[in-house]
Amino acid sequence: LAQITGDIDSELDAIKLHEQAIKIFEKLPANQTDAATPYDLAASWHHLGRLNRLLDRKDQSEKAYEIALALWQQQVKEHPQEDRYQAGLARTQLGLGNVQQVARHLDQAQKFYQQALEIRTSLAQAHPKIPEYQRDVAVTYNNLALVYKATGQDKDAEKAYQAALVTQKKLVDDAPHISQYQDDLARTNANLGDLYARIGPASQAEAFYREAAKLRQKLVDRHPAVTDFQSTLAEAYAALATVYRNSKEPKKAEDVCQQALAIQRKLATEHPGVPARQDDLGRGLFVLAEVYRTSGQLDKAETAYLEAIPIQRTLVTELPKVPHYQSALATTYNSLGMAQAKNKKPSQADEAFKNAQSRWDRLVKEHADVQEYSQGLFATSYNLGNLSRDRGQLHEALDWYALALSHARETEKPFVQVPRTTVLARLGKYMEATTEASQLAAKTRQGDYLYRFAAVYSLSSAAAAADDKRPPEERHKLAEQFAAQAVKLLADAGNAGLFKKGAAWDKLQTDPDLKALRARPDFQKLSTDLKSN
């Protein structure tokens, strides 16, 4: 009864039923127990752990799982030939791995998953005709892949997902009437979609998300009372929305977003005490806001972000030990800041970015091994640097860029170094600015970057000419050297095709950063040549 109650999203009622069952089991006199009693007792503690995890009660979940683990270990020791105790032990190891994964203790999660995989692989090899053992191996590979993905081991994640997929497809083909197999297959398809959405290609991500949505729609049609099937269907729609947003198809993205939100609003209303349903709604609103922001509908985006934030803040307040809720809120604040900055609301953007930054900073300190938190801190610090630069707060901009660089991957560092050189030049630190710009310019042939380095040299030329700490002759020499290099970089940008765009040509004529060049004959000749070409 407790298991059925939990499946229809009544976790609190299911917990009470399991607790009643445990009390009965533990009070049974020896003459009223049989061989099944120890198994049933361990299983009840296991289910208590699972239900408490679903309600984000980490401490209660971990405690229940640990009691179950000890009971299974005792039974395995006493009955080493009984496969069901081995299977129960592996199931609880997987559950403890799930608790550690949610808490972002990824080393511990990986340890428990690998312990479970070892037992489950042994059982599957010993009993190749028992489908449940094959399923257990696939599920464990899927969960292990989530750890690999979170720690940046994308190839290992892909390999583990594909291993799960092969087994799950066979199980569905052999027993198409078993909904659990369909659900497992849908989950792995969705997880592969998530992986390819990050590493590419996007077409692969879309294909896996579509397959996940197709499988989940069948499950919803077959089991309309099972809320988890509805929730995961909404997740598939939201994931497709992100693919369409990235491929510049905002109408398709908005349509599937609204499909997702219709489900998520209904579930959140029907289950106000279930954190996962509120989290789903907050995430759905975030995805819709992202669609609006990236398609230029900034007021709509801001409205959706501001609807998501109170939901996410409530989850953070009520469940402060769940890092996922902290990161979701930080992500929403960061995107809100981006929308407000683009919508000419710098003060509000600054507040939003700093709300995000403080949360990322805390997460990075508490979970140094989780790459996504470091990436979040990098992105928000970079955004604060750009905002400070645009507001003329140049020293503050340098501080934010320094923080961003400390959390950037090698491939991301140029994105920070390029605007940083401009800030250095505007502050009059022309030697540092041109040295860094020279090193970066030597590594690129992209017209827009070459243009920005030209602006750094132009600003540095003006700064050198005004530097009264140098003798006049030296000032003139440096100013001339920097200006000539600026014109050369602009010519290189032209050869790269930058000025074929009308907007780039207009900027060349009006950009205040190029003021030091406009009276120069070489700049005027370049402008004439570019216009005629």
VENDA-V490092 format. One record per run of one state. SS is the DSSP state (A for helix, B for strand, O for the rest). FROM is the first residue (numbers start at 0). TO is the last residue. If there is no record, write none. Layout:
BEGIN
{{SS & FROM & TO} {SS & FROM & TO}}
END
This chain:
BEGIN
{{O & 0 & 0} {A & 1 & 6} {O & 7 & 9} {A & 10 & 26} {O & 27 & 28} {A & 29 & 31} {O & 32 & 33} {A & 34 & 53} {O & 54 & 56} {A & 57 & 77} {O & 78 & 81} {A & 82 & 101} {O & 102 & 104} {A & 105 & 125} {O & 126 & 129} {A & 130 & 149} {O & 150 & 152} {A & 153 & 173} {O & 174 & 177} {A & 178 & 198} {O & 199 & 200} {A & 201 & 221} {O & 222 & 225} {A & 226 & 245} {O & 246 & 248} {A & 249 & 269} {O & 270 & 273} {A & 274 & 293} {O & 294 & 296} {A & 297 & 317} {O & 318 & 321} {A & 322 & 341} {O & 342 & 344} {A & 345 & 365} {O & 366 & 369} {A & 370 & 389} {O & 390 & 392} {A & 393 & 406} {O & 407 & 408} {A & 409 & 425} {O & 426 & 428} {A & 429 & 440} {O & 441 & 445} {A & 446 & 464} {O & 465 & 470} {A & 471 & 494} {O & 495 & 496} {A & 497 & 499} {O & 500 & 500} {A & 501 & 509} {O & 510 & 510} {A & 511 & 516} {O & 517 & 519} {A & 520 & 531} {O & 532 & 532}}
END
